[in-house]
Amino acid sequence: MSAFACTFVVLPLSVKSMQWIFLLALIVQSFFSPPTQAQTTQVQEVILENGLKVLLLENHKSPAVTFQVWYRVGSRNEEDGKGGLSHFLEHMMFKGTSKVRPEEYSRIIAKNGGRSNAFTSSDVTVYFATMSREKIGIAIELEADRMANALLDGTYFEAEKKVVMEERRLRTEDNPTSALAEVTGAVAYTVHPYRRPIIGWMGDIQNLSREDLQSHYRTYYVPSNAFIVVVGDFSSQEILTKIKADFGKIPRGPEPPKVKVEEPPQRGERRVILKKEAELPFLLIYFHVPNLRTPDSFALDLLTMILAGGRSSRLYQDLVYHKRIARSVDANYWGLSIDPTVLSITAQVMPEKDPAEVERAIDILVNRVRSELVNERELEKAKNQVEAAFVFGQDSIFGQAMRIGHYESSARWQLLDSYLAGIRKVTRDDILKVAKQYLEADRRTVGVLIPIKEKSQ
């Protein structure tokens, strides 16, 4: 479920999750390296004296190294009225230090043959660079410098605020499906901070001050609230020596405040209607579900595959192929979140078709999977799809690092090794159990996008 926002993408809640997975696939492809058999059991974990955790995974199949700094802060850690602060800080982290001029970070990385970027999610903010083994020390020095010495210069504050506001307009307000996901998410969660968009509400962005930014930086950008993931062609001893030299001298920092808010159980269906200029109606359904900390997460992963994992899936066959009432369908479960998340079902409604008809068709299929066992062949196909996607993620050092980082940020990286075993153990009874327990109408929030013609100004 967890969303992501960065200098090139801002996605709200669960629709954003499926879009992020697509985006991640593109990023993985751009950093593609030959297949590797390296497993996370080979990860070396070291915790520096200042509390900074370092996770190292040597992979010598490709002459490159990806270096990632994960801060345990996202929109989940913000206060009402200050939404978007984590994402705004991500932008401002590229505005220089006493040693590095504004926007110079990316130019230095590119000049040395590397690629870099950053993203913010509900739970984390991540900065990454992929370079050759000989050059990766440059990225290490730059990241250590801005962890401790970011200027957050007031000269660039208002100008960058306008950039973020324009980003929000383009990615959310002018994107009908993203706008629907944002408002539906705000209704699906009543008290938990997952209800807030990562980029922030427009009014919140406008009201952010430089003092807010500096306080957020001092509170969360400290070694004890961060961890580093390094994957690729390096010597663990050599790179750890470099990391200790550059990051080890940074003070530990204060213990950030904990998020203690729990979303109360939903006890009745909620509905959202958004009327907005759009080409086609769109349907979005959120079901409250647990994250990967529960054994049910394996069955939920497979359930989404059975519902909408490819053209032979139940939703595609019924809504798109046979009835032809939907142009596309999808189901998504992002269990790699710190707190309980949502499972989403989405459908792009065909022209001249009624969203209510599509919703009824989805209800029939959902009720069927809640009342009868899936067949063995269907379950086996879903397992093969999930396993293939997992193995594909091992083909890229960037993908490996991202996977390790997401597991570490949401629970602990060691759980990654038990994922495929957990998937293989899921039975038809397990699928029926989670479908019956979590896909009930009283746990869902339904969002419907109704296209309208905007009045000319």
LOZATI-850301 format. One line per 4 residues: number of its first residue (from 0); for each residue x negated, y negated, z negated of C-alpha. Coordinates in steps of 0.5 Angstrom, whole numbers, padded with zeros to 4 digits. Layout:
# LOZATI-850301
NUM) X:Y:Z ~ ...
# end
This chain:
# LOZATI-850301
0) 0000:0000:0000 ~ -0005:-0005:-0002 ~ -0006:-0010:0003 ~ -0012:-0014:0006
4) -0014:-0021:0008 ~ -0020:-0023:0011 ~ -0023:-0028:0016 ~ -0020:-0025:0022
8) -0013:-0021:0019 ~ -0008:-0023:0014 ~ -0003:-0017:0012 ~ 0002:-0017:0007
12) 0004:-0010:0003 ~ 0006:-0004:0007 ~ 0007:-0006:0014 ~ 0000:-0009:0013
16) -0003:-0002:0010 ~ -0001:0001:0017 ~ -0004:-0005:0021 ~ -0010:-0005:0016
20) -0012:0003:0018 ~ -0011:0001:0025 ~ -0016:-0005:0024 ~ -0021:0000:0020
24) -0021:0005:0026 ~ -0023:-0001:0030 ~ -0028:-0003:0026 ~ -0031:0004:0025
28) -0031:0005:0032 ~ -0035:-0001:0033 ~ -0040:0001:0028 ~ -0040:0008:0031
32) -0045:0013:0029 ~ -0046:0021:0031 ~ -0042:0026:0026 ~ -0045:0027:0020
36) -0044:0033:0015 ~ -0046:0028:0009 ~ -0041:0029:0003 ~ -0040:0025:-0003
40) -0043:0030:-0008 ~ -0050:0027:-0005 ~ -0048:0020:-0007 ~ -0053:0017:-0012
44) -0050:0013:-0018 ~ -0054:0008:-0022 ~ -0052:0003:-0027 ~ -0056:-0003:-0028
48) -0057:-0006:-0034 ~ -0053:-0012:-0033 ~ -0047:-0007:-0031 ~ -0047:-0007:-0024
52) -0046:0000:-0021 ~ -0050:0002:-0015 ~ -0047:0008:-0010 ~ -0052:0010:-0005
56) -0051:0015:0000 ~ -0057:0017:0005 ~ -0055:0019:0012 ~ -0060:0019:0017
60) -0056:0021:0023 ~ -0056:0014:0025 ~ -0062:0008:0025 ~ -0057:0003:0021
64) -0055:0002:0014 ~ -0049:-0001:0012 ~ -0049:-0005:0005 ~ -0043:-0007:0002
68) -0041:-0011:-0005 ~ -0034:-0010:-0008 ~ -0031:-0015:-0013 ~ -0026:-0012:-0017
72) -0021:-0018:-0016 ~ -0016:-0019:-0011 ~ -0009:-0022:-0011 ~ -0007:-0017:-0017
76) -0011:-0022:-0021 ~ -0008:-0028:-0020 ~ -0003:-0033:-0024 ~ 0003:-0035:-0021
80) 0002:-0042:-0018 ~ -0005:-0040:-0016 ~ -0003:-0035:-0011 ~ -0009:-0034:-0005
84) -0014:-0036:-0010 ~ -0018:-0029:-0009 ~ -0018:-0030:-0001 ~ -0019:-0037:-0001
88) -0026:-0036:-0005 ~ -0028:-0031:0000 ~ -0027:-0036:0005 ~ -0031:-0041:0001
92) -0037:-0036:-0001 ~ -0039:-0037:0007 ~ -0040:-0045:0005 ~ -0047:-0044:0003
96) -0052:-0044:-0004 ~ -0058:-0048:-0006 ~ -0062:-0044:-0001 ~ -0057:-0042:0005
100) -0054:-0048:0009 ~ -0046:-0047:0010 ~ -0044:-0042:0015 ~ -0052:-0040:0015
104) -0050:-0033:0012 ~ -0047:-0030:0019 ~ -0052:-0033:0023 ~ -0058:-0030:0019
108) -0055:-0023:0020 ~ -0053:-0024:0027 ~ -0060:-0027:0029 ~ -0063:-0020:0026
112) -0059:-0016:0030 ~ -0053:-0014:0024 ~ -0046:-0015:0024 ~ -0042:-0018:0018
116) -0035:-0020:0015 ~ -0031:-0020:0009 ~ -0024:-0018:0007 ~ -0019:-0019:0001
120) -0014:-0014:-0001 ~ -0009:-0014:-0007 ~ -0014:-0010:-0011 ~ -0021:-0012:-0009
124) -0025:-0017:-0005 ~ -0031:-0014:-0001 ~ -0037:-0017:0003 ~ -0041:-0012:0008
128) -0046:-0012:0013 ~ -0049:-0007:0018 ~ -0056:-0008:0020 ~ -0063:-0004:0021
132) -0066:0000:0016 ~ -0072:-0005:0017 ~ -0067:-0011:0016 ~ -0062:-0009:0011
136) -0066:-0013:0005 ~ -0064:-0019:0008 ~ -0057:-0018:0007 ~ -0059:-0016:0000
140) -0062:-0022:-0001 ~ -0056:-0026:0001 ~ -0051:-0023:-0003 ~ -0055:-0023:-0009
144) -0056:-0031:-0008 ~ -0049:-0032:-0007 ~ -0046:-0028:-0013 ~ -0050:-0032:-0017
148) -0051:-0039:-0014 ~ -0045:-0040:-0009 ~ -0044:-0048:-0009 ~ -0037:-0048:-0007
152) -0038:-0055:-0005 ~ -0032:-0060:-0005 ~ -0034:-0063:0002 ~ -0032:-0057:0005
156) -0026:-0055:0000 ~ -0020:-0059:0003 ~ -0022:-0057:0010 ~ -0023:-0050:0009
160) -0016:-0050:0005 ~ -0013:-0053:0012 ~ -0016:-0047:0015 ~ -0013:-0042:0011
164) -0006:-0045:0011 ~ -0007:-0045:0019 ~ -0009:-0037:0018 ~ -0002:-0036:0014
168) 0002:-0040:0019 ~ -0001:-0035:0025 ~ -0001:-0029:0021 ~ 0005:-0029:0017
172) 0010:-0035:0018 ~ 0009:-0034:0026 ~ 0009:-0026:0026 ~ 0016:-0024:0025
176) 0015:-0017:0022 ~ 0009:-0020:0017 ~ 0014:-0025:0015 ~ 0019:-0019:0014
180) 0014:-0015:0010 ~ 0012:-0021:0005 ~ 0019:-0023:0003 ~ 0021:-0015:0002
184) 0015:-0014:-0002 ~ 0017:-0020:-0006 ~ 0024:-0017:-0007 ~ 0021:-0010:-0008
188) 0017:-0012:-0014 ~ 0020:-0016:-0019 ~ 0014:-0017:-0024 ~ 0008:-0014:-0022
192) 0003:-0018:-0018 ~ 0003:-0014:-0012 ~ 0010:-0018:-0010 ~ 0005:-0024:-0008
196) 0002:-0024:-0001 ~ -0005:-0024:-0001 ~ -0006:-0030:0003 ~ -0002:-0034:-0002
200) 0005:-0038:-0001 ~ 0004:-0044:0003 ~ 0006:-0048:-0003 ~ 0000:-0045:-0008
204) -0005:-0046:-0003 ~ -0004:-0053:-0002 ~ -0004:-0054:-0010 ~ -0011:-0050:-0011
208) -0016:-0054:-0014 ~ -0024:-0054:-0013 ~ -0023:-0053:-0021 ~ -0019:-0047:-0020
212) -0024:-0044:-0015 ~ -0030:-0045:-0019 ~ -0026:-0042:-0025 ~ -0024:-0036:-0021
216) -0032:-0035:-0019 ~ -0035:-0035:-0026 ~ -0030:-0030:-0028 ~ -0030:-0025:-0023
220) -0036:-0026:-0019 ~ -0041:-0023:-0024 ~ -0045:-0016:-0024 ~ -0040:-0012:-0029
224) -0034:-0014:-0025 ~ -0037:-0011:-0018 ~ -0041:-0005:-0015 ~ -0045:-0004:-0009
228) -0044:0001:-0004 ~ -0050:0003:0001 ~ -0049:0008:0006 ~ -0054:0010:0012
232) -0062:0011:0014 ~ -0065:0009:0008 ~ -0070:0011:0002 ~ -0066:0011:-0004
236) -0072:0009:-0008 ~ -0074:0004:-0004 ~ -0067:0001:-0003 ~ -0066:0001:-0011
240) -0072:-0002:-0012 ~ -0070:-0008:-0008 ~ -0063:-0008:-0011 ~ -0066:-0008:-0018
244) -0070:-0014:-0016 ~ -0065:-0018:-0013 ~ -0059:-0017:-0017 ~ -0062:-0014:-0024
248) -0064:-0021:-0026 ~ -0057:-0024:-0025 ~ -0053:-0025:-0032 ~ -0048:-0019:-0034
252) -0042:-0025:-0035 ~ -0036:-0025:-0039 ~ -0031:-0019:-0039 ~ -0025:-0021:-0034
256) -0018:-0021:-0037 ~ -0015:-0014:-0035 ~ -0008:-0014:-0032 ~ -0003:-0011:-0036
260) 0003:-0012:-0032 ~ 0007:-0006:-0031 ~ 0013:-0006:-0026 ~ 0020:-0003:-0029
264) 0023:0003:-0026 ~ 0028:0000:-0020 ~ 0035:0002:-0022 ~ 0039:0001:-0015
268) 0038:-0001:-0008 ~ 0035:-0008:-0006 ~ 0036:-0011:0001 ~ 0033:-0017:0005
272) 0036:-0020:0011 ~ 0031:-0024:0015 ~ 0033:-0028:0021 ~ 0028:-0031:0025
276) 0026:-0032:0032 ~ 0024:-0025:0035 ~ 0024:-0021:0041 ~ 0027:-0015:0037
280) 0030:-0013:0030 ~ 0026:-0009:0026 ~ 0027:-0005:0020 ~ 0023:-0004:0014
284) 0024:0001:0008 ~ 0020:0001:0001 ~ 0020:0007:-0004 ~ 0016:0006:-0010
288) 0011:0012:-0011 ~ 0005:0013:-0015 ~ -0002:0012:-0013 ~ -0008:0017:-0012
292) -0008:0018:-0020 ~ -0003:0023:-0020 ~ -0003:0030:-0016 ~ 0004:0028:-0012
296) -0001:0024:-0008 ~ -0003:0029:-0004 ~ 0004:0031:-0002 ~ 0006:0024:-0001
300) 0000:0024:0004 ~ 0003:0030:0008 ~ 0010:0028:0007 ~ 0009:0021:0011
304) 0006:0026:0017 ~ 0012:0030:0017 ~ 0016:0024:0018 ~ 0012:0020:0023
308) 0005:0023:0024 ~ 0005:0023:0032 ~ 0010:0024:0037 ~ 0012:0031:0035
312) 0014:0028:0028 ~ 0021:0028:0026 ~ 0023:0021:0026 ~ 0019:0020:0033
316) 0023:0026:0036 ~ 0030:0024:0033 ~ 0030:0016:0034 ~ 0025:0015:0040
320) 0025:0021:0044 ~ 0032:0024:0043 ~ 0037:0018:0041 ~ 0033:0012:0044
324) 0035:0007:0039 ~ 0028:0005:0036 ~ 0022:0003:0041 ~ 0017:0006:0035
328) 0017:0009:0028 ~ 0012:0010:0023 ~ 0011:0012:0016 ~ 0005:0010:0011
332) 0003:0011:0004 ~ -0003:0008:0001 ~ -0005:0011:-0005 ~ -0012:0008:-0006
336) -0009:0002:-0010 ~ -0010:0001:-0018 ~ -0003:0001:-0020 ~ 0003:0005:-0017
340) 0005:0003:-0010 ~ 0010:0004:-0004 ~ 0011:0009:0001 ~ 0014:0005:0007
344) 0018:0007:0013 ~ 0019:0002:0019 ~ 0022:0002:0026 ~ 0022:-0003:0032
348) 0029:-0003:0034 ~ 0031:-0002:0041 ~ 0034:-0008:0045 ~ 0042:-0008:0044
352) 0042:-0003:0039 ~ 0044:-0004:0032 ~ 0039:-0004:0026 ~ 0045:-0001:0022
356) 0045:0005:0027 ~ 0037:0006:0026 ~ 0038:0006:0019 ~ 0043:0011:0019
360) 0039:0016:0023 ~ 0033:0015:0018 ~ 0038:0016:0012 ~ 0040:0023:0015
364) 0033:0025:0016 ~ 0030:0023:0009 ~ 0036:0027:0006 ~ 0034:0033:0010
368) 0027:0033:0008 ~ 0030:0032:0001 ~ 0035:0038:0001 ~ 0031:0043:0005
372) 0024:0046:0005 ~ 0020:0044:0011 ~ 0018:0050:0016 ~ 0011:0053:0015
376) 0008:0051:0022 ~ 0010:0043:0021 ~ 0007:0043:0014 ~ 0000:0046:0017
380) 0001:0041:0023 ~ 0001:0036:0018 ~ -0005:0039:0014 ~ -0009:0039:0020
384) -0008:0032:0022 ~ -0010:0029:0015 ~ -0016:0033:0015 ~ -0018:0031:0022
388) -0017:0024:0020 ~ -0021:0025:0014 ~ -0027:0028:0018 ~ -0027:0023:0023
392) -0028:0018:0018 ~ -0035:0022:0016 ~ -0037:0020:0023 ~ -0039:0013:0021
396) -0043:0010:0016 ~ -0039:0004:0015 ~ -0033:0009:0015 ~ -0036:0013:0009
400) -0038:0007:0005 ~ -0031:0004:0006 ~ -0028:0011:0003 ~ -0033:0011:-0003
404) -0031:0004:-0004 ~ -0024:0005:-0004 ~ -0024:0011:-0009 ~ -0029:0007:-0014
408) -0024:0001:-0014 ~ -0018:0005:-0015 ~ -0020:0010:-0019 ~ -0027:0013:-0019
412) -0031:0015:-0013 ~ -0032:0023:-0015 ~ -0025:0024:-0013 ~ -0026:0024:-0006
416) -0029:0031:-0006 ~ -0023:0034:-0008 ~ -0018:0030:-0003 ~ -0019:0036:0002
420) -0018:0041:-0003 ~ -0012:0038:-0006 ~ -0009:0037:0001 ~ -0010:0044:0003
424) -0006:0047:-0004 ~ 0000:0043:-0002 ~ 0006:0048:-0001 ~ 0013:0047:0002
428) 0016:0046:-0005 ~ 0011:0041:-0007 ~ 0014:0037:-0001 ~ 0021:0038:-0003
432) 0019:0036:-0010 ~ 0016:0029:-0008 ~ 0021:0028:-0003 ~ 0027:0029:-0008
436) 0024:0025:-0013 ~ 0021:0019:-0010 ~ 0026:0018:-0003 ~ 0032:0016:-0007
440) 0036:0010:-0005 ~ 0036:0007:-0012 ~ 0028:0007:-0011 ~ 0028:0003:-0005
444) 0028:-0004:-0002 ~ 0031:-0005:0005 ~ 0029:-0011:0009 ~ 0032:-0012:0016
448) 0029:-0017:0021 ~ 0035:-0020:0025 ~ 0033:-0024:0031 ~ 0035:-0031:0032
452) 0034:-0037:0037 ~ 0031:-0042:0034 ~ 0034:-0049:0034 ~ 0030:-0054:0038
456) 0027:-0060:0034
# end
